[in-house]
Amino acid sequence: MAVAGPAGTADVGEWHLPPDHRLTKKYLGKPVSPHLFRDCAATEIALEDPKHIGITKPVLGYATLASSQRFYNQATSFSSFRRHGDVIRRLRNDQ
């Protein structure tokens, strides 16, 4: 479906995206909201380098370390789910 773009032209481009979504589209290839981008970045830090989760406060602009702690807890859950899945797969393969 064509969308009316600037000056009445048929356009399916990116003019309708908020400016912050345009940046992530440009650099990541997909439009991503700032909220989702920060969540993903914090979770990645928690998964890959949990001892430095505190950097999320100044780097990502969180008001408190409580936000950082939330992503650390989420990352711990992801790791637990992954380990659980690995155990189940090993058990199934041993049968």
C-alpha positions in Angstrom: 0.0 0.0 0.0 1.4 3.4 -1.0 1.5 6.1 1.6 1.2 9.8 0.8 4.5 11.3 1.3 5.8 14.9 1.4 4.2 17.1 -1.2 1.5 14.5 -2.0 4.0 12.0 -3.6 3.5 8.3 -3.2 6.1 7.2 -0.8 6.9 4.2 1.3 10.1 5.7 2.7 11.1 6.6 6.2 9.7 10.2 6.5 7.0 8.9 8.8 9.4 7.4 11.4 10.3 9.4 14.5 13.8 10.8 14.2 15.2 8.5 16.8 13.8 5.5 14.9 15.5 6.8 11.7 18.9 6.7 13.4 18.6 3.0 14.4 17.3 2.2 11.0 20.3 3.9 9.5 22.9 2.2 11.7 21.2 -1.1 12.6 19.1 -1.7 9.5 15.8 -1.7 11.6 13.8 1.0 13.3 14.1 0.5 17.0 12.6 2.7 19.7 15.0 4.3 22.2 13.3 2.3 25.0 13.9 -1.0 23.3 17.4 -0.1 22.3 18.3 0.8 25.9 16.7 -2.4 27.2 18.7 -4.5 24.7 21.9 -2.8 25.5 21.5 -3.2 29.2 20.6 -6.9 28.8 23.6 -7.5 26.6 25.9 -5.9 29.2 24.3 -8.0 31.9 24.7 -11.2 29.9 28.2 -10.6 28.6 29.9 -8.6 31.4 27.7 -8.8 34.5 30.3 -7.4 36.8 30.1 -4.1 34.9 26.3 -3.8 35.0 26.7 -0.5 36.8 27.9 1.2 33.6 24.3 1.1 32.3 23.3 3.9 34.7 25.7 6.6 33.2 26.0 5.2 29.7 22.3 4.6 29.1 21.0 7.4 31.2 19.2 5.4 33.9 18.1 7.5 36.9 19.1 4.7 39.4 21.0 1.5 39.6 17.7 -0.2 40.3 17.1 -0.2 36.5 20.4 -1.8 35.9 19.6 -4.4 38.5 16.4 -5.3 36.7 18.4 -6.1 33.5 20.9 -8.1 35.5 18.1 -10.2 36.9 16.5 -10.6 33.5 19.9 -11.7 32.0 20.3 -14.2 34.9 16.9 -15.7 34.0 17.9 -16.0 30.3 21.1 -17.8 31.3 19.1 -20.1 33.5 16.6 -20.9 30.7 19.4 -21.6 28.4 21.1 -24.0 30.8 17.8 -25.7 31.5 17.3 -26.2 27.7 20.8 -27.6 27.4 20.1 -30.1 30.1 16.8 -31.2 28.5 18.4 -31.6 25.1 21.2 -33.7 26.6 18.7 -35.9 28.4 16.7 -36.4 25.2 19.8 -37.3 23.2 20.9 -39.9 25.8 17.6 -41.9 25.4 
